Amino acid sequence: MTESELSTPPPPLLVVDDDPAVLRQMGWLFKPDYPVLTAGSSPEAIDLFLRERPTVAVLDLSLGQDSGKDGVDLLRFFSEADPAFHGIILSGDITRPRALEAVRLGAYDLLEKTVDPEELRRVVARAYNRALLSRKTRAVPEVVPESSPAALGIVTRNEKICEMLRVLRKIAATDVSVLITGESGTGKELFARACHQASPRKDGPFVAINCGAIPENLMESELFGHEKGAFTGATESRGGKFEAADHGTLFLDEVAELPVDLQVKLLRVLQDKIVERVGARTGKKLDVRIIAATNQPLPEMMAKGRFREDLYYRISVMSFLLPPLRERGEDVLLLARYFLEKFRSEYQKGDIVDFSKDCLALISTYDWPGNIREMENRIRRAVIIATGRFVTPADLDITLSPRDPGEEAPLLAPGKNLTGAREEAEKRMLAEAFEKAKGNISHVARLIGTSRPTVHALIKKHGLNPREFKE
């Protein structure tokens, strides 16, 4: 350790417990070694953490119900805010499921509240050494493995998406045309960019054009360019998107919107690799890789004569169907937290810590009809307007509607009161979470933002059988 490091005071130690006597004892125990911060509630602890950024904390598992958060919740918040943070959990019963969850979340240690004070001092000292080393290590830029989805700009833990990316890496080295299909907002352009980034063309241009956003009478010129005087208003010669994408990738978004006559010209370009500007007498040979995308059912359009079959087979040498967000399991919360962190930084809203429990439950059970694009826009709005430390359902501005109105009982049915409506909604949310999690109780707890014991209590309350949801 250098002389400057020896003279630098250690970061503060945070102790969180709802018993004032315990806080006094902890202060007396640790003050000879560290600056000590004490908090008797989770809001106070969060406030101290955001202001002082302690490296290590000793957290009581069972805090008071001041905000519905316990030591495990605080461990999660602090660890997400500072990857170098080390938390030590104290519990009256270290075999409790909630205590074991703390270990799963990465607690440095889990100790009985009756632990010998000297042993606790040794554990805290070791945690400090690890935390300071981790903070030093993280000062060096992290190298993202090339095999990681993050290396391609994709945020996912979904095995289906990861398998697609493995295939994409293999075909990216070739020049085969790629067709990406899926609902609007599922990330088709991001997937196309990932393909370009993984290819030998990554240093060349990536040019995107939305075929449905350009008037039909201008589309040919936009794609292929035009010569001066080719039509009224063509006062100078100009290259199109194909020429701009030479030695790179051209992304044709909403390719199903192309008029049939332009489909013929596009097919000819793909076959001959020669682009002829509107009004030109000769063509220009280009080196362009085509990636197309659509949310339309191309086979149905072919059957109706609205999309050429030969063009379809030319652009879909390799095809990918991106699943909607509602089918991506744990990616829903993963993406939500990714966007929360992104916009907290972008709009300098560092006072926002996380989503509230109700908000996490809403995010997990909402259908997200607009998929990732809708989630991104709603969380951006929520971060901008949020006034507290936690993003609430009201900030997201989501109005839930029944998925199948014909199967839902009316809210104002005879004999139904507010309590009954709440219990019905609770049961429905629980059943949907079990269906998504395929009966896995730990996954259900994460989806609805609660603990395993609470899930067991809800199962008993509503008479659900988790085995019915297993595959």
C-alpha positions in Angstrom: 0.0 0.0 0.0 1.4 3.4 -0.9 1.9 6.3 1.5 -0.9 8.3 -0.1 -3.2 5.3 0.3 -2.2 5.0 4.0 -3.0 8.7 4.6 -6.4 8.5 2.8 -9.3 7.8 5.3 -11.3 4.7 4.5 -14.8 5.1 3.0 -17.6 5.1 5.6 -19.2 2.0 7.0 -23.0 2.0 6.9 -24.9 0.2 9.7 -28.6 -0.3 9.2 -30.9 -1.6 12.1 -34.2 -0.4 13.4 -33.0 -0.9 17.0 -31.3 2.2 18.4 -29.4 0.2 21.0 -27.9 -2.0 18.3 -26.8 1.1 16.3 -25.1 2.5 19.4 -23.3 -0.7 20.0 -22.2 -1.0 16.4 -21.0 2.6 16.4 -18.9 1.9 19.5 -17.5 -1.3 17.9 -16.4 0.2 14.6 -15.6 3.8 15.2 -11.9 3.1 16.1 -11.4 1.7 12.5 -13.9 3.4 10.2 -16.1 6.5 9.8 -19.5 5.0 10.8 -22.9 6.0 9.4 -26.0 4.7 11.1 -29.6 4.4 9.8 -32.7 3.2 11.6 -34.9 2.8 8.4 -34.5 1.9 4.8 -35.3 5.5 3.5 -32.7 6.9 5.9 -30.2 4.2 4.7 -30.9 5.0 1.0 -30.4 8.7 1.6 -27.1 8.2 3.4 -25.9 5.8 0.7 -26.7 8.3 -2.1 -24.9 11.1 -0.3 -21.9 9.3 1.2 -21.4 6.2 -1.0 -20.2 3.8 1.6 -18.2 0.8 0.4 -19.4 -1.7 3.0 -22.6 -2.0 5.0 -23.9 -4.2 7.8 -27.6 -4.7 7.2 -30.3 -6.0 9.5 -32.4 -8.5 7.5 -35.7 -7.6 9.3 -36.1 -3.9 9.3 -39.4 -2.2 10.3 -42.1 -1.9 7.7 -41.5 1.8 7.2 -41.3 1.4 3.4 -41.9 -2.3 2.9 -38.2 -2.9 2.4 -35.8 -5.1 4.3 -32.0 -5.7 4.3 -32.2 -7.8 1.1 -33.9 -5.0 -0.8 -31.2 -2.6 0.4 -28.5 -5.0 -0.6 -30.0 -5.2 -4.1 -30.3 -1.4 -4.5 -26.8 -0.7 -3.2 -25.1 -3.4 -5.3 -26.8 -2.2 -8.5 -25.7 1.4 -7.7 -22.1 0.4 -7.0 -20.8 -2.9 -8.3 -17.9 -2.7 -5.9 -20.2 -2.5 -2.8 -20.1 -5.3 -0.3 -23.0 -6.0 2.1 -23.0 -8.1 5.2 -26.5 -9.4 6.3 -27.3 -10.0 10.0 -30.3 -12.3 10.7 -31.9 -13.9 13.7 -32.3 -17.1 11.6 -29.8 -17.5 8.7 -31.8 -20.5 7.3 -34.8 -18.3 6.5 -35.6 -18.2 2.7 -35.2 -14.4 2.7 -31.8 -14.7 4.3 -30.7 -17.3 1.7 -31.9 -15.0 -1.0 -29.3 -12.4 0.2 -26.6 -15.0 -0.5 -28.0 -15.5 -4.0 -27.9 -11.7 -4.5 -24.2 -11.6 -3.7 -24.0 -10.7 0.0 -20.4 -10.8 1.2 -21.5 -12.8 4.3 -24.6 -13.9 6.2 -24.2 -14.0 10.0 -26.4 -14.6 13.0 -27.3 -11.5 15.0 -25.6 -13.1 18.0 -22.2 -13.2 16.2 -19.2 -12.5 18.4 -18.3 -8.8 18.0 -14.6 -9.6 17.2 -15.6 -12.0 14.5 -17.9 -9.4 13.0 -15.0 -6.9 13.0 -12.8 -9.4 11.2 -15.6 -10.1 8.6 -16.0 -6.3 8.0 -12.2 -5.8 7.6 -12.1 -8.6 5.0 -15.1 -7.1 3.2 -13.3 -3.7 3.2 -10.2 -5.2 1.6 -12.3 -7.0 -1.1 -14.4 -3.9 -1.8 -11.4 -1.6 -2.2 -9.7 -4.1 -4.4 -12.8 -4.4 -6.5 -13.1 -0.6 -6.8 -9.5 -0.4 -8.0 -10.1 -3.2 -10.5 -13.2 -1.6 -11.9 -11.2 1.6 -12.6 -9.7 -0.4 -15.4 -12.0 -0.5 -18.5 -13.9 -3.8 -18.5 -13.4 -6.0 -21.6 -16.7 -7.4 -22.8 -16.2 -10.9 -24.2 -16.9 -11.1 -27.9 -19.3 -14.0 -27.4 -21.4 -11.9 -25.0 -24.7 -10.4 -26.3 -23.5 -7.1 -24.8 -20.6 -7.1 -27.3 -23.3 -6.7 -30.0 -25.3 -4.1 -28.1 -28.1 -6.6 -27.1 -29.4 -6.7 -23.6 -30.7 -10.2 -22.9 -30.5 -13.3 -20.8 -33.1 -15.1 -22.9 -31.8 -18.4 -24.2 -33.8 -18.1 -27.5 -32.3 -14.7 -28.2 -28.8 -15.9 -27.2 -29.1 -18.8 -29.6 -30.1 -16.5 -32.4 -27.1 -14.4 -31.7 -24.8 -17.4 -31.9 -26.3 -18.3 -35.3 -26.0 -14.6 -36.3 -22.3 -14.5 -35.5 -21.8 -17.5 -37.9 -23.7 -16.1 -40.8 -22.4 -12.5 -40.3 -19.1 -13.5 -41.8 -20.8 -14.3 -45.1 -22.7 -12.0 -47.5 -26.0 -13.9 -47.4 -29.1 -11.8 -47.2 -31.0 -11.8 -43.9 -34.7 -11.3 -43.2 -35.7 -10.3 -39.6 -39.4 -10.5 -38.7 -41.3 -9.8 -35.6 -43.8 -7.4 -34.0 -43.2 -3.7 -34.2 -40.8 -2.6 -31.5 -39.1 -6.0 -30.9 -35.6 -4.6 -31.9 -35.3 -5.6 -35.5 -33.0 -2.7 -36.4 -30.8 -3.4 -33.3 -30.5 -7.0 -34.5 -29.6 -5.8 -38.0 -26.9 -3.6 -36.5 -25.6 -6.5 -34.5 -25.3 -8.5 -37.7 -23.4 -5.7 -39.4 -21.1 -5.2 -36.3 -20.2 -8.9 -36.3 -19.4 -8.9 -40.0 -16.2 -8.0 -41.9 -18.2 -5.0 -43.1 -18.3 -3.4 -39.6 -15.9 -0.6 -40.6 -18.1 0.2 -43.6 -21.4 2.1 -43.5 -24.7 0.9 -42.0 -27.5 2.6 -43.9 -31.1 2.2 -42.8 -34.2 3.2 -44.8 -37.8 2.8 -43.7 -39.7 1.7 -46.8 -43.0 2.6 -45.3 -42.1 6.2 -44.3 -41.2 7.5 -47.8 -43.8 8.5 -50.4 -44.1 5.9 -53.2 -43.2 8.5 -55.9 -39.9 9.2 -54.1 -38.9 5.7 -53.1 -37.1 4.7 -56.3 -34.9 7.8 -56.1 -34.2 7.3 -52.4 -33.1 3.7 -53.0 -31.3 4.0 -56.3 -30.5 7.7 -56.8 -31.2 9.9 -59.8 -29.5 12.0 -62.5 -30.0 15.7 -63.0 -33.2 16.4 -64.9 -34.5 12.8 -64.5 -37.8 14.3 -63.2 -39.3 17.6 -62.1 -37.3 18.9 -59.2 -34.2 16.9 -59.9 -31.8 19.9 -60.2 -28.7 17.9 -59.5 -27.5 14.3 -59.6 -27.6 12.4 -56.4 -26.8 8.9 -55.2 -29.3 6.7 -53.4 -29.1 4.5 -50.3 -27.5 1.7 -52.2 -24.5 3.9 -53.2 -24.3 5.2 -49.6 -24.1 1.6 -48.3 -21.3 0.6 -50.7 -18.9 -1.8 -48.9 -21.3 -1.9 -46.0 -24.8 -3.0 -45.1 -28.2 -1.6 -46.3 -31.1 -2.2 -43.9 -34.5 -2.2 -45.6 -37.0 -1.8 -42.7 -40.6 -2.5 -43.5 -39.6 -4.1 -46.8 -43.2 -5.3 -47.2 -44.2 -1.7 -48.0 -42.2 -1.6 -51.2 -44.5 -1.2 -54.3 -44.4 -4.3 -56.6 -42.7 -2.4 -59.5 -39.8 -1.5 -57.1 -39.7 -5.1 -55.9 -38.8 -6.0 -59.5 -36.0 -3.5 -59.6 -34.7 -4.5 -56.2 -34.6 -8.1 -57.2 -32.5 -7.2 -60.3 -30.1 -5.2 -58.2 -29.7 -8.2 -55.8 -29.0 -10.5 -58.7 -26.6 -8.4 -60.7 -25.1 -6.2 -58.0 -25.5 -3.2 -60.3 -27.5 -0.1 -59.4 -28.9 2.2 -62.1 -29.9 5.7 -61.0 -33.2 7.0 -62.3 -32.6 8.7 -65.6 -29.1 7.1 -66.1 -28.1 5.0 -69.1 -25.5 3.0 -67.4 -25.3 1.2 -64.0 -22.7 1.1 -61.2 -21.4 -2.1 -59.6 -21.7 -2.0 -55.9 -20.7 -4.2 -52.9 -23.7 -4.1 -50.5 -25.1 -6.6 -48.0 -28.9 -6.6 -47.7 -30.7 -7.0 -44.4 -34.5 -6.7 -44.6 -37.1 -6.5 -41.8 -40.9 -6.5 -41.6 -43.7 -7.0 -39.1 -46.0 -8.2 -41.9 -46.7 -11.9 -42.8 -44.9 -12.1 -46.1 -46.2 -15.6 -47.1 -49.7 -14.2 -46.9 -48.8 -11.2 -48.9 -47.2 -13.5 -51.6 -50.5 -15.5 -51.8 -52.3 -12.2 -52.4 -49.8 -11.1 -55.1 -48.6 -8.1 -53.0 -45.1 -9.4 -52.5 -43.0 -11.2 -55.1 -42.1 -14.8 -54.2 -38.7 -14.6 -56.0 -37.8 -11.5 -54.0 -38.8 -13.2 -50.8 -36.5 -16.1 -51.3 -33.7 -13.8 -52.4 -33.9 -11.7 -49.2 -34.6 -14.5 -46.7 -31.5 -16.8 -47.3 -31.3 -16.6 -43.5 -34.2 -15.5 -41.4 -34.8 -14.7 -37.7 -38.2 -14.3 -35.9 -37.8 -12.1 -32.9 -40.1 -12.9 -30.0 -42.3 -10.2 -28.5 -41.2 -8.8 -25.2 -44.0 -10.5 -23.3 -42.4 -13.9 -24.2 -38.9 -13.0 -23.1 -39.3 -13.9 -19.4 -36.7 -12.3 -17.1 -35.6 -10.0 -20.0 -38.6 -7.8 -19.1 -37.2 -6.7 -15.8 -33.6 -6.8 -17.1 -34.5 -4.3 -19.9 -36.6 -2.2 -17.5 -33.6 -1.8 -15.2 -31.3 -1.2 -18.1 -33.5 1.7 -19.4 -33.9 3.0 -15.8 -30.1 3.3 -15.4 -29.7 4.7 -18.9 -32.2 7.5 -18.4 -31.2 8.2 -14.8 -27.8 9.1 -16.1 -29.1 10.9 -19.2 -31.4 13.2 -17.3 -29.2 13.4 -14.2 -31.8 11.9 -11.9 -29.4 10.1 -9.6 -31.9 10.5 -6.7 -34.1 7.8 -8.3 -33.0 4.4 -6.7 -35.3 1.8 -8.3 -38.9 0.9 -9.3 -41.4 0.5 -6.5 -42.6 -3.0 -5.7 -46.0 -2.2 -7.3 -44.2 -0.9 -10.3 -42.1 -4.0 -10.7 -45.2 -6.1 -10.5 -46.9 -4.0 -13.2 -43.9 -4.2 -15.4 -43.8 -8.0 -15.1 -47.5 -8.6 -15.8 -48.2 -5.9 -18.4 -48.4 -7.2 -22.0 -46.2 -4.5 -23.6 -48.0 -4.4 -26.9 -45.5 -2.0 -28.2 -42.6 -4.2 -27.0 -39.2 -2.8 -26.3 -39.9 0.5 -28.0 -42.9 1.1 -25.8 -40.9 0.1 -22.6 -38.1 2.5 -23.5 -40.5 5.4 -24.1 -42.5 4.8 -21.0 -39.5 4.5 -18.7 -37.9 7.6 -20.3 -41.1 9.5 -19.4 -41.3 8.0 -15.9 -37.7 9.0 -15.1 -38.4 12.6 -16.3 -41.5 13.1 -14.3 -40.7 11.0 -11.2 -40.5 13.1 -8.0 -39.6 10.4 -5.5 -36.8 7.9 -5.0 -38.9 5.1 -6.6 -40.6 5.1 -10.0 -44.3 4.3 -9.4 -47.0 2.8 -11.7 -48.5 6.4 -12.1 -45.1 7.5 -13.5 -45.3 4.8 -16.2 -48.8 5.9 -17.2 -50.0 2.3 -18.0 -53.7 1.5 -17.9 -54.2 -2.2 -17.6 -57.0 -3.7 -19.6 -58.1 -7.4 -19.4 -56.4 -9.6 -22.0 -59.7 -11.3 -22.9 -62.6 -9.1 -21.8 -65.1 -11.9 -22.5 -63.5 -14.1 -19.8 -63.3 -11.4 -17.1 -66.1 -10.8 -14.6 -67.3 -7.2 -14.6 -65.8 -5.0 -11.9 -69.2 -3.9 -10.6 -70.8 -7.4 -10.5 -73.5 -7.8 -7.9 -72.1 -8.4 -4.4 -68.5 -7.5 -5.3 -66.8 -4.8 -3.2 -63.3 -3.2 -3.3 -61.7 -5.9 -1.2 -63.1 -8.7 -3.5 -61.9 -6.8 -6.6 -58.4 -6.5 -5.1 -58.3 -10.2 -4.2 -59.4 -11.2 -7.7 -56.7 -9.0 -9.3 -54.2 -10.4 -6.9 -55.1 -14.0 -7.8 -55.1 -13.2 -11.5 -51.6 -11.6 -11.3 -50.3 -14.6 -9.3 -51.7 -17.1 -11.8 -50.2 -15.1 -14.7 -46.8 -15.0 -13.0 -46.9 -18.8 -12.4 -47.8 -19.3 -16.0 -44.8 -17.2 -17.1 -42.5 -18.9 -14.6 -43.8 -22.4 -15.4 -44.4 -23.1 -11.7 -41.0 -21.9 -10.5 -41.7 -20.2 -7.1 -38.4 -18.3 -7.0 -39.1 -16.9 -10.5 -42.6 -16.0 -9.5 -41.3 -14.0 -6.5 -39.0 -12.1 -8.8 -41.7 -11.4 -11.3 -44.2 -9.9 -8.8 -41.5 -8.3 -6.7 -41.9 -10.1 -3.4 -40.3 -12.9 -1.4 -40.8 -16.7 -1.6 -42.6 -16.9 1.8 -45.1 -14.3 0.6 -45.6 -16.4 -2.6 -46.3 -19.5 -0.5 -48.8 -17.5 1.6 -50.5 -16.3 -1.6 -50.7 -19.8 -2.9 -52.4 -21.0 0.2 -54.7 -17.9 0.3 -55.9 -18.4 -3.3 -55.8 -22.2 -3.5 -53.4 -22.4 -6.4 -51.4 -25.5 -7.3 -47.9 -24.6 -8.7 -47.6 -28.1 -10.3 -50.5 -27.2 -12.7 -48.2 -24.6 -14.3 -45.2 -26.8 -14.9 -44.4 -28.1 -18.4 
